[in-house]
């Protein structure tokens, strides 16, 4: 008789903070600004986060061992374009779209994910982020109601 293994619901720990960022800054400029303002040490990951074919997202990581926290800054839009074929009047024309990591928040430019077990003051972090030039908005996203939460498993 074969053994049956079931995955426990507690396998993936969902204790993380997710902050949405609206900005016109490029990823490297945003990371530089964050490293200066909040004294972080984000570094570009060697590889992009590949969600699926034609869905590759630039990712920056920082493991804060002193506070036992793991920070990830990821672009919400893919660095690659996806070709869509049309069956209408413009079927010979190529149409491109940029896939999103979190499609529910298609207007968000970057996502800041903070994995921590401790209490964390997100309001002061958001105030520091909003002081960066060309950052229009920053706010916390509730992860309980997020449909595409599995896309955030790095």
C-alpha positions as a Python dict, from the first residue, in 0.01 Angstrom:
ca = {
    (1, 'X'): (0, 0, 0),
    (2, 'X'): (134, 345, -100),
    (3, 'X'): (183, 617, 156),
    (4, 'X'): (-18, 936, 118),
    (5, 'X'): (145, 1264, 211),
    (6, 'X'): (-56, 1580, 265),
    (7, 'X'): (87, 1928, 277),
    (8, 'X'): (-1, 2109, 594),
    (9, 'X'): (-154, 2454, 560),
    (10, 'X'): (119, 2588, 787),
    (11, 'X'): (385, 2495, 531),
    (12, 'X'): (398, 2848, 392),
    (13, 'X'): (425, 3109, 664),
    (14, 'X'): (232, 3418, 562),
    (15, 'X'): (375, 3651, 821),
    (16, 'X'): (504, 3929, 601),
    (17, 'X'): (438, 4295, 540),
    (18, 'X'): (367, 4414, 187),
    (19, 'X'): (410, 4778, 89),
    (20, 'X'): (305, 4914, -250),
    (21, 'X'): (515, 5188, -410),
    (22, 'X'): (406, 5426, -685),
    (23, 'X'): (707, 5595, -844),
    (24, 'X'): (858, 5701, -1173),
    (25, 'X'): (1207, 5603, -1056),
    (26, 'X'): (1398, 5321, -1220),
    (27, 'X'): (1466, 5022, -997),
    (28, 'X'): (1834, 5102, -940),
    (29, 'X'): (1752, 5464, -845),
    (30, 'X'): (1479, 5352, -606),
    (31, 'X'): (1714, 5103, -441),
    (32, 'X'): (1981, 5370, -406),
    (33, 'X'): (1730, 5604, -244),
    (34, 'X'): (1606, 5332, -7),
    (35, 'X'): (1961, 5238, 89),
    (36, 'X'): (2031, 5602, 174),
    (37, 'X'): (1707, 5690, 353),
    (38, 'X'): (1628, 5378, 557),
    (39, 'X'): (1989, 5258, 588),
    (40, 'X'): (1914, 4933, 406),
    (41, 'X'): (2158, 4724, 205),
    (42, 'X'): (1953, 4607, -94),
    (43, 'X'): (2148, 4425, -362),
    (44, 'X'): (2034, 4305, -701),
    (45, 'X'): (1973, 3932, -712),
    (46, 'X'): (2184, 3743, -965),
    (47, 'X'): (1872, 3627, -1148),
    (48, 'X'): (1533, 3783, -1202),
    (49, 'X'): (1231, 3623, -1038),
    (50, 'X'): (1073, 3408, -1311),
    (51, 'X'): (704, 3351, -1250),
    (52, 'X'): (635, 3190, -1587),
    (53, 'X'): (746, 3216, -1947),
    (54, 'X'): (774, 3583, -2048),
    (55, 'X'): (717, 3684, -1685),
    (56, 'X'): (1050, 3789, -1539),
    (57, 'X'): (1064, 4045, -1258),
    (58, 'X'): (1374, 4235, -1137),
    (59, 'X'): (1435, 4162, -771),
    (60, 'X'): (1651, 4321, -498),
    (61, 'X'): (1717, 4149, -166),
    (62, 'X'): (1849, 4238, 177),
    (63, 'X'): (1888, 3997, 466),
    (64, 'X'): (1893, 4202, 784),
    (65, 'X'): (2054, 3951, 1019),
    (66, 'X'): (2076, 4201, 1306),
    (67, 'X'): (1695, 4240, 1322),
    (68, 'X'): (1618, 3892, 1183),
    (69, 'X'): (1429, 4030, 883),
    (70, 'X'): (1432, 3952, 511),
    (71, 'X'): (1348, 4236, 271),
    (72, 'X'): (1264, 4202, -98),
    (73, 'X'): (1196, 4480, -345),
    (74, 'X'): (1043, 4356, -667),
    (75, 'X'): (899, 4533, -968),
    (76, 'X'): (528, 4471, -1018),
    (77, 'X'): (568, 4481, -1394),
    (78, 'X'): (769, 4233, -1597),
    (79, 'X'): (1091, 4332, -1764),
    (80, 'X'): (982, 4135, -2072),
    (81, 'X'): (691, 4208, -2301),
    (82, 'X'): (434, 3950, -2396),
    (83, 'X'): (309, 3937, -2757),
    (84, 'X'): (-67, 3907, -2794),
    (85, 'X'): (-216, 3781, -3118),
    (86, 'X'): (-534, 3952, -3234),
    (87, 'X'): (-820, 3806, -3432),
    (88, 'X'): (-973, 4135, -3533),
    (89, 'X'): (-916, 4419, -3777),
    (90, 'X'): (-552, 4457, -3666),
    (91, 'X'): (-455, 4088, -3674),
    (92, 'X'): (-131, 4155, -3861),
    (93, 'X'): (-16, 4406, -3599),
    (94, 'X'): (171, 4293, -3290),
    (95, 'X'): (31, 4400, -2956),
    (96, 'X'): (246, 4397, -2645),
    (97, 'X'): (151, 4380, -2282),
    (98, 'X'): (357, 4385, -1964),
    (99, 'X'): (255, 4107, -1725),
    (100, 'X'): (205, 4201, -1360),
    (101, 'X'): (325, 4015, -1052),
    (102, 'X'): (13, 4118, -858),
    (103, 'X'): (-259, 4179, -1120),
    (104, 'X'): (-506, 4316, -862),
    (105, 'X'): (-275, 4613, -813),
    (106, 'X'): (-185, 4688, -1173),
    (107, 'X'): (-105, 5055, -1101),
    (108, 'X'): (159, 4969, -840),
    (109, 'X'): (515, 5002, -970),
    (110, 'X'): (710, 4819, -697),
    (111, 'X'): (634, 4591, -405),
    (112, 'X'): (836, 4585, -85),
    (113, 'X'): (798, 4257, 103),
    (114, 'X'): (929, 4236, 459),
    (115, 'X'): (941, 3896, 626),
    (116, 'X'): (956, 3926, 1001),
    (117, 'X'): (819, 3762, 1312),
    (118, 'X'): (852, 4076, 1524),
    (119, 'X'): (632, 4381, 1551),
    (120, 'X'): (738, 4636, 1295),
    (121, 'X'): (649, 5005, 1262),
    (122, 'X'): (533, 5027, 901),
    (123, 'X'): (406, 5384, 939),
    (124, 'X'): (753, 5528, 1004),
    (125, 'X'): (895, 5322, 717),
    (126, 'X'): (628, 5455, 481),
    (127, 'X'): (699, 5813, 596),
    (128, 'X'): (1069, 5766, 515),
    (129, 'X'): (987, 5617, 176),
    (130, 'X'): (753, 5907, 91),
    (131, 'X'): (1040, 6151, 152),
    (132, 'X'): (1221, 6009, -152),
    (133, 'X'): (1191, 6229, -459),
    (134, 'X'): (950, 6106, -729),
    (135, 'X'): (779, 5856, -495),
    (136, 'X'): (416, 5956, -525),
    (137, 'X'): (255, 5704, -291),
    (138, 'X'): (343, 5424, -52),
    (139, 'X'): (95, 5219, 149),
    (140, 'X'): (54, 4881, 312),
    (141, 'X'): (-142, 4611, 128),
    (142, 'X'): (-352, 4370, 331),
    (143, 'X'): (-223, 4021, 253),
    (144, 'X'): (-530, 3837, 385),
    (145, 'X'): (-749, 3933, 89),
    (146, 'X'): (-477, 3919, -176),
    (147, 'X'): (-573, 3672, -451),
    (148, 'X'): (-229, 3628, -605),
    (149, 'X'): (-43, 3586, -276),
    (150, 'X'): (133, 3276, -411),
    (151, 'X'): (317, 3495, -663),
    (152, 'X'): (508, 3643, -369),
    (153, 'X'): (684, 3321, -273),
    (154, 'X'): (1050, 3395, -354),
}
